[in-house]
């Protein structure tokens, strides 16, 4: 299980990226929202979709959920 966060700032393509707490690209504490402690990035993506309509997993820490 991992702790997951979503970036409050959208990427240039419009998605808000989901990251684990161990990601080297984890957004600054002021630019992220804690999603919870999940067994998979898919669960974290579903939690992030409650906040933002367009979300994507980070290429580096959530490659299984990275779509774009």
PyMOL commands that set and color helices and strands:
alter all, ss='L'
color gray80, all
select helices_A, chain A and resi 29-31+41-48+63-65
alter helices_A, ss='H'
color red, helices_A
select strands_A, chain A and resi 2-7+16-20+32-38+55-57
alter strands_A, ss='S'
color yellow, strands_A
deselect
rebuild
show_as cartoon
